[in-house]
Amino acid sequence: MRSHSILSSFGILAAFAATANAVVPLYDRCGGEGWTGETECPEGAYCMVLNQWWSSCQPAPVVPCTTFGPYINPNSKTDGLNSFAVRRGKYFGTAGDWVYEDVMNCSWARIATDPSEFGVLTPGNSQKWDSTEATQGVFNFETADNITNWGLKYGKKIRGHTLVWHQQLPDWVTGGTWNATTLKAVLKNHVTTVATHFKGKIFHWDVVNEPFNDDGTFRNSIFYQILGESYIEIALRAAAAADPAAKLYINDYNVEGVNAKSTALLNLFKKLKACGVPVHGIGVQGHLISGQIPGDIEVNFNRIVAAGAEIYITELDIRMVVPPANQTAAYEQQAAEYAIVTKACKVTGRCIGITVWNFTDKNSWIPSVFAGQGDALPWDKNFQKKPAYYGIAKTLKP
């Protein structure tokens, strides 16, 4: 995931955290180790401790929706995005979080638990390194367990996200003095501990997230600096040993069409398979821009599956400039683009599913990272289905 969360936008937005009236905007940083900025949150919000280094202004907590069973829209006759996908032997899912307005919002929760709409849940942030091992050797799974067990309670398959990523790492990792021996031990211990903790609950792991730059070179992360590309094999082998039943993915963005980055990712997959490294699939994130959808998605998917890889579209959203000059036209174009991406998965036998990165514009990560852009998801801010929803549904419907 490429900063696909409120948490990962902090670095971009921290400079703007304090406003003229000394109130921190909702979701911005308000505390944590070393913080010297403003600490007062808006009315109706409080400064929530997320980890040792980050606290942020969050909406006042409400009682989560825990009293209802799986919600079926009485007008849907059990037809929805996931039920259509299942009839084609695929999955349709959403990402969500426990600590934000997802599970705590009953409107969100009722849609997310509807098995006709979603059969897969991806924890957005809580399984990442800064959440699970903020202090070296001290693991905390409370939040990750909450969202994972909530999804399992309502019959969802869980895509684990993510074991190794260059972002949302605690300072002790990025600022440590490592050599190949010590960092390899840290990496193996983290992957092994997290994957073991969730053993039996995860059907896919995004083991390595975003290993490449757009030009196809390896990203110069702390892991690559010390271990070179071997860190990817180390992580995959550790995950496989910890949870042999989970399928293991390498996940990246800007790899939807044929380009230098998708070619590098494909070549890495081939190399790993040839060396007997346990890897099953390529995660194609799908963070796209309306009007800039690659025209060769199906071509790219075909060459990936020809190499023996599964494909999962892991984080789909299609953003636009907001407000659009002509909302009707913009939404119709977006719907057609969602249909293009959906069709690429539909006609590719080993593309096994699609997950949207949250499903409602109310909770999208886009506006907090891309100023002036948004409206990227199939449901609007009021939880109403947009043309994008129907573009997906019509494409999947048998």
FENRA-V543337 format. One record per backbone hydrogen bond with DSSP energy under -0.5 kcal/mol. CO is the residue of the C=O (numbers start at 1). NH is the residue of the N-H. If there is no record, write none. Layout:
co:CO nh:NH
co:CO nh:NH
This chain:
co:1 nh:3
co:3 nh:5
co:5 nh:9
co:6 nh:9
co:7 nh:10
co:9 nh:12
co:9 nh:13
co:10 nh:14
co:13 nh:16
co:14 nh:17
co:17 nh:25
co:19 nh:22
co:23 nh:19
co:24 nh:42
co:25 nh:28
co:28 nh:57
co:31 nh:55
co:32 nh:35
co:40 nh:24
co:42 nh:45
co:44 nh:60
co:46 nh:48
co:46 nh:58
co:48 nh:50
co:48 nh:56
co:52 nh:33
co:54 nh:50
co:54 nh:51
co:55 nh:30
co:55 nh:31
co:56 nh:48
co:56 nh:58
co:57 nh:27
co:58 nh:46
co:64 nh:66
co:71 nh:73
co:73 nh:76
co:73 nh:77
co:73 nh:78
co:76 nh:79
co:80 nh:84
co:81 nh:85
co:82 nh:86
co:83 nh:87
co:84 nh:88
co:85 nh:88
co:85 nh:90
co:86 nh:89
co:91 nh:354
co:92 nh:119
co:92 nh:120
co:93 nh:356
co:94 nh:122
co:96 nh:124
co:97 nh:103
co:102 nh:105
co:103 nh:65
co:104 nh:106
co:105 nh:109
co:106 nh:110
co:107 nh:111
co:108 nh:112
co:109 nh:113
co:110 nh:114
co:111 nh:114
co:113 nh:115
co:114 nh:117
co:114 nh:118
co:116 nh:82
co:116 nh:83
co:119 nh:157
co:120 nh:94
co:121 nh:123
co:121 nh:159
co:122 nh:96
co:125 nh:128
co:128 nh:131
co:128 nh:132
co:129 nh:133
co:132 nh:140
co:135 nh:138
co:137 nh:139
co:138 nh:135
co:141 nh:145
co:142 nh:146
co:143 nh:147
co:144 nh:148
co:145 nh:149
co:146 nh:150
co:147 nh:151
co:148 nh:152
co:149 nh:153
co:150 nh:154
co:151 nh:156
co:152 nh:155
co:157 nh:121
co:157 nh:159
co:158 nh:160
co:158 nh:203
co:158 nh:204
co:159 nh:123
co:160 nh:206
co:161 nh:127
co:164 nh:209
co:168 nh:130
co:170 nh:173
co:170 nh:174
co:171 nh:175
co:173 nh:176
co:176 nh:178
co:179 nh:183
co:180 nh:184
co:181 nh:185
co:182 nh:186
co:183 nh:187
co:184 nh:188
co:185 nh:189
co:186 nh:190
co:187 nh:191
co:188 nh:192
co:189 nh:193
co:190 nh:194
co:191 nh:195
co:192 nh:196
co:193 nh:197
co:194 nh:198
co:196 nh:199
co:198 nh:201
co:198 nh:202
co:201 nh:158
co:203 nh:247
co:204 nh:160
co:205 nh:207
co:205 nh:249
co:206 nh:162
co:206 nh:163
co:207 nh:164
co:208 nh:251
co:209 nh:166
co:211 nh:219
co:213 nh:216
co:214 nh:261
co:217 nh:213
co:219 nh:221
co:221 nh:225
co:222 nh:226
co:223 nh:227
co:224 nh:228
co:227 nh:230
co:228 nh:231
co:229 nh:232
co:229 nh:233
co:230 nh:234
co:231 nh:235
co:232 nh:236
co:233 nh:237
co:234 nh:238
co:235 nh:239
co:236 nh:240
co:237 nh:241
co:238 nh:242
co:239 nh:243
co:243 nh:246
co:247 nh:205
co:248 nh:280
co:248 nh:281
co:249 nh:207
co:249 nh:208
co:250 nh:283
co:251 nh:210
co:252 nh:285
co:257 nh:259
co:259 nh:263
co:260 nh:264
co:261 nh:265
co:262 nh:266
co:263 nh:267
co:264 nh:268
co:265 nh:269
co:266 nh:270
co:267 nh:271
co:268 nh:272
co:269 nh:273
co:270 nh:274
co:271 nh:275
co:272 nh:277
co:273 nh:276
co:277 nh:279
co:280 nh:310
co:281 nh:250
co:282 nh:284
co:282 nh:312
co:283 nh:252
co:283 nh:285
co:284 nh:314
co:284 nh:315
co:285 nh:315
co:286 nh:288
co:286 nh:317
co:288 nh:319
co:289 nh:292
co:294 nh:297
co:296 nh:300
co:297 nh:301
co:298 nh:302
co:299 nh:303
co:300 nh:304
co:301 nh:305
co:302 nh:306
co:303 nh:307
co:304 nh:307
co:304 nh:309
co:305 nh:308
co:310 nh:282
co:311 nh:352
co:311 nh:353
co:312 nh:284
co:312 nh:314
co:313 nh:355
co:316 nh:357
co:317 nh:288
co:319 nh:290
co:320 nh:374
co:326 nh:330
co:327 nh:331
co:328 nh:332
co:329 nh:333
co:330 nh:334
co:331 nh:335
co:332 nh:336
co:333 nh:337
co:334 nh:338
co:335 nh:339
co:336 nh:340
co:337 nh:341
co:338 nh:342
co:339 nh:343
co:340 nh:344
co:341 nh:345
co:342 nh:346
co:343 nh:347
co:345 nh:348
co:347 nh:349
co:348 nh:351
co:350 nh:311
co:350 nh:352
co:352 nh:91
co:353 nh:313
co:354 nh:93
co:355 nh:316
co:356 nh:95
co:356 nh:358
co:359 nh:379
co:360 nh:363
co:361 nh:364
co:365 nh:368
co:365 nh:369
co:366 nh:369
co:366 nh:370
co:369 nh:371
co:370 nh:373
co:372 nh:322
co:374 nh:320
co:376 nh:318
co:378 nh:386
co:378 nh:389
co:379 nh:361
co:380 nh:383
co:384 nh:380
co:386 nh:389
co:386 nh:390
co:387 nh:391
co:388 nh:392
co:389 nh:393
co:390 nh:394
co:391 nh:395
co:392 nh:396
co:393 nh:397
